């Protein structure tokens, strides 16, 4: 779980992107950019990570941040039984979920794309959000899939839009141990 109150909790900025996600509070934000509070504390002094379109980024440029490597061999990755479907045997799969909160507000907001990346650098899009999603924190839960025991990471990619005051914020990223 990462609420960004102290640091990035092991999440790493990608080296092959155009700019970075920044740790910040609403109290240090310029008027009209980003959420009024973080999600965790619901206060202007609470922290979250944020990208914003500005004169320093061109529309379409990307900022990527990656989770620590997650191991499917970890004992906390429980094995779950699937449902019996039309005479088929029980399907057994290993499931992880990521739950997070996002804030995407502005007339010319860019995009937020969430990937699951294997250690062999294969990326699968889990979610693609584009445009204004509203001036409030929204919860999203995504199931992380996988083949066999291959380790993986989750990557959040923010893509700059055209508005200099528009931005994307993330807070309270949690990997579940439940199925």
KEFIRO-448564 format. One record per residue (C-alpha): chain; z, x, y; residue in three letters. Coordinates in pm, 1 decimal, always signed. Example, Ala and Ser with C-alpha at 12.3 -4.5 7.8 and 13.67 -1.06 7.14 Angstrom:
   chain          w          u          v   res
       A     +780.0    +1230.0     -450.0   ALA
       A     +714.0    +1367.0     -106.0   SER
END
This chain:
   chain          w          u          v   res
       A       +0.0       +0.0       +0.0   UNK
       A      -80.7     +127.8     +349.4   UNK
       A      +28.2      -40.6     +671.5   UNK
       A      -67.4     +259.1     +891.6   UNK
       A     +269.8     +259.6    +1067.4   UNK
       A     +316.0     +633.8    +1011.0   UNK
       A      -13.3     +782.8     +895.7   UNK
       A     -331.6     +718.1     +696.1   UNK
       A     -141.5     +714.4     +360.6   UNK
       A     -385.4     +943.7     +185.9   UNK
       A     -697.7     +762.9     +305.6   UNK
       A     -955.4    +1022.7     +415.1   UNK
       A    -1230.4    +1021.1     +675.3   UNK
       A    -1570.0    +1082.9     +514.8   UNK
       A    -1740.6    +1401.1     +628.6   UNK
       A    -2095.9    +1265.8     +607.1   UNK
       A    -2065.2     +983.0     +859.1   UNK
       A    -2124.6     +962.0    +1234.2   UNK
       A    -1773.0     +902.1    +1373.5   UNK
       A    -1416.4     +825.1    +1256.2   UNK
       A    -1170.8     +542.1    +1213.0   UNK
       A     -875.3     +589.3    +1450.6   UNK
       A     -508.7     +505.1    +1407.6   UNK
       A     -397.2     +303.7    +1707.6   UNK
       A     -176.1      +30.3    +1851.7   UNK
       A     -270.8     -267.1    +2065.8   UNK
       A      -40.2     -138.6    +2339.0   UNK
       A     -265.3     +168.3    +2379.4   UNK
       A     -589.0      -30.4    +2357.4   UNK
       A     -796.3     -106.9    +2663.3   UNK
       A     -798.3     -468.9    +2770.7   UNK
       A    -1046.9     -675.0    +2575.6   UNK
       A    -1085.5     -440.4    +2278.8   UNK
       A     -932.6     -505.3    +1939.7   UNK
       A     -652.9     -732.7    +1823.9   UNK
       A     -352.1     -818.2    +2044.1   UNK
       A     -111.1     -705.7    +1767.4   UNK
       A     -125.7     -533.0    +1431.8   UNK
       A      -99.5     -746.0    +1117.9   UNK
       A     +213.3     -585.1     +968.7   UNK
       A     +463.3     -616.8    +1251.4   UNK
       A     +275.5     -873.7    +1461.0   UNK
       A     +361.8     -661.9    +1765.8   UNK
       A     +151.7     -461.3    +2014.5   UNK
       A     +339.3     -146.0    +1905.6   UNK
       A     +231.4     -186.7    +1541.1   UNK
       A      -41.2      +39.5    +1399.9   UNK
       A     -378.9      -27.3    +1237.4   UNK
       A     -707.2     +159.3    +1203.4   UNK
       A     -993.1      +75.3    +1434.3   UNK
       A    -1350.6     +156.1    +1528.0   UNK
       A    -1520.3      +33.0    +1839.6   UNK
       A    -1869.7      +44.4    +1971.8   UNK
       A    -1890.4     +262.1    +2279.7   UNK
       A    -2126.3     +471.5    +2482.5   UNK
       A    -2054.2     +757.7    +2239.0   UNK
       A    -2192.1     +572.4    +1936.4   UNK
       A    -2538.1     +428.8    +1897.8   UNK
       A    -2575.0      +88.3    +1730.4   UNK
       A    -2602.2     +142.4    +1355.7   UNK
       A    -2393.7     +459.7    +1342.5   UNK
       A    -2129.2     +460.6    +1068.8   UNK
       A    -1762.0     +545.6    +1028.7   UNK
       A    -1632.9     +570.0     +670.2   UNK
       A    -1281.9     +605.4     +530.5   UNK
       A    -1202.7     +642.1     +158.3   UNK
       A     -900.0     +559.2      -51.9   UNK
       A     -728.9     +813.4     -272.1   UNK
       A     -893.0     +840.6     -616.2   UNK
       A     -770.8     +561.4     -844.4   UNK
       A     -752.6     +627.8    -1215.4   UNK
       A     -835.5     +359.6    -1470.3   UNK
       A     -630.3     +561.7    -1719.5   UNK
       A     -317.3     +502.8    -1511.1   UNK
       A      -50.0     +303.7    -1695.4   UNK
       A      -28.6      +71.0    -1393.3   UNK
       A     -383.5      -46.9    -1456.6   UNK
       A     -290.2     -327.5    -1695.4   UNK
       A     -524.3     -456.1    -1962.6   UNK
       A     -597.4     -826.3    -1921.1   UNK
       A     -728.6    -1077.1    -2169.5   UNK
       A    -1029.5    -1278.7    -2065.2   UNK
       A    -1120.2    -1636.6    -2148.5   UNK
       A    -1276.0    -1755.0    -2475.6   UNK
       A    -1625.0    -1876.1    -2388.0   UNK
       A    -1831.3    -2081.2    -2636.9   UNK
       A    -1710.7    -1900.5    -2947.9   UNK
       A    -1722.3    -1551.4    -2795.9   UNK
       A    -1432.0    -1319.0    -2863.8   UNK
       A    -1175.6    -1257.5    -2594.8   UNK
       A    -1318.1    -1029.8    -2330.6   UNK
       A    -1092.8     -738.5    -2249.3   UNK
       A    -1130.6     -576.0    -1912.2   UNK
       A     -926.8     -361.9    -1679.8   UNK
       A     -892.9     -509.4    -1334.9   UNK
       A     -766.2     -385.1    -1003.3   UNK
       A     -775.2     -577.7     -678.5   UNK
       A     -764.7     -464.4     -320.7   UNK
       A     -611.5     -695.2      -63.6   UNK
       A     -654.0     -618.1     +305.6   UNK
       A     -661.3     -771.3     +651.7   UNK
       A     -948.3     -730.0     +895.3   UNK
       A    -1017.7     -823.8    +1257.3   UNK
       A    -1380.4     -835.6    +1378.5   UNK
       A    -1421.4     -984.8    +1721.1   UNK
       A    -1689.4     -956.0    +1986.4   UNK
       A    -2027.6    -1091.2    +2084.5   UNK
       A    -2213.6     -782.7    +1961.1   UNK
       A    -1990.4     -670.4    +1674.1   UNK
       A    -2141.5     -451.3    +1404.1   UNK
       A    -2071.8     -469.8    +1031.4   UNK
       A    -1796.7     -396.0     +782.3   UNK
       A    -1909.7     -296.6     +434.4   UNK
       A    -1668.1     -227.6     +149.1   UNK
       A    -1787.2      -13.6     -141.5   UNK
       A    -1644.4      +89.7     -473.8   UNK
       A    -1746.5     +452.8     -534.2   UNK
       A    -1715.2     +627.2     -867.1   UNK
       A    -1630.6     +994.0     -902.4   UNK
       A    -2002.6    +1047.1     -975.7   UNK
       A    -2072.6     +906.2     -624.6   UNK
       A    -2231.4     +579.8     -742.0   UNK
       A    -2156.8     +310.7     -484.2   UNK
       A    -2143.2      -64.4     -536.6   UNK
       A    -2112.1     -304.3     -240.8   UNK
       A    -1810.9     -533.9     -279.4   UNK
       A    -1837.2     -709.1      +58.3   UNK
       A    -2067.2     -706.4     +360.0   UNK
       A    -1951.2     -878.2     +681.0   UNK
       A    -2165.1     -879.0     +994.4   UNK
       A    -2102.8    -1024.6    +1337.8   UNK
       A    -1813.1    -1201.3    +1503.5   UNK
       A    -1555.0    -1320.2    +1248.2   UNK
       A    -1303.1    -1458.9    +1500.6   UNK
       A    -1023.4    -1327.1    +1720.7   UNK
       A     -755.3    -1319.5    +1449.7   UNK
       A     -651.9    -1123.6    +1139.1   UNK
       A     -814.7    -1248.3     +818.6   UNK
       A     -705.5    -1176.5     +461.2   UNK
       A     -951.8    -1072.4     +193.2   UNK
       A     -891.7     -997.9     -175.0   UNK
       A    -1162.7     -821.9     -376.8   UNK
       A    -1175.2     -751.9     -748.3   UNK
       A    -1259.4     -392.5     -835.6   UNK
       A    -1472.4     -359.9    -1145.0   UNK
       A    -1570.3      -61.8    -1349.7   UNK
       A    -1724.7      +82.2    -1658.6   UNK
       A    -1491.3     +242.6    -1908.2   UNK
       A    -1236.2     +487.9    -1778.3   UNK
       A    -1426.7     +626.9    -1479.7   UNK
       A    -1205.9     +697.5    -1176.2   UNK
       A    -1307.3     +546.8     -843.6   UNK
       A    -1236.4     +506.8     -473.4   UNK
       A    -1274.1     +222.2     -226.5   UNK
       A    -1469.4     +300.8      +90.0   UNK
       A    -1453.9     +102.4     +414.2   UNK
       A    -1763.7     +152.9     +627.7   UNK
       A    -1771.7      +28.0     +985.8   UNK
       A    -2109.5      +12.1    +1155.8   UNK
       A    -2123.2      +21.7    +1535.6   UNK
       A    -2264.8     -280.7    +1714.0   UNK
       A    -2416.0     -305.7    +2061.1   UNK
       A    -2113.1     -419.5    +2261.6   UNK
       A    -1895.7     -150.1    +2423.8   UNK
       A    -1581.7     -364.7    +2388.2   UNK
       A    -1645.6     -484.7    +2033.3   UNK
       A    -1454.1     -337.5    +1741.6   UNK
       A    -1338.4     -365.0    +1383.6   UNK
       A     -974.4     -325.1    +1278.6   UNK
       A     -812.8     -292.2     +933.0   UNK
       A     -447.0     -322.6     +833.8   UNK
       A     -222.1     -366.1     +527.9   UNK
       A     -451.9     -228.1     +257.3   UNK
       A     -294.2     -291.0      -83.8   UNK
       A     -408.5     -214.5     -436.6   UNK
       A     -257.8     -468.1     -674.7   UNK
       A     -121.8     -395.3    -1020.1   UNK
       A     -168.7     -752.4    -1130.0   UNK
       A     -475.8     -885.5    -1304.2   UNK
END
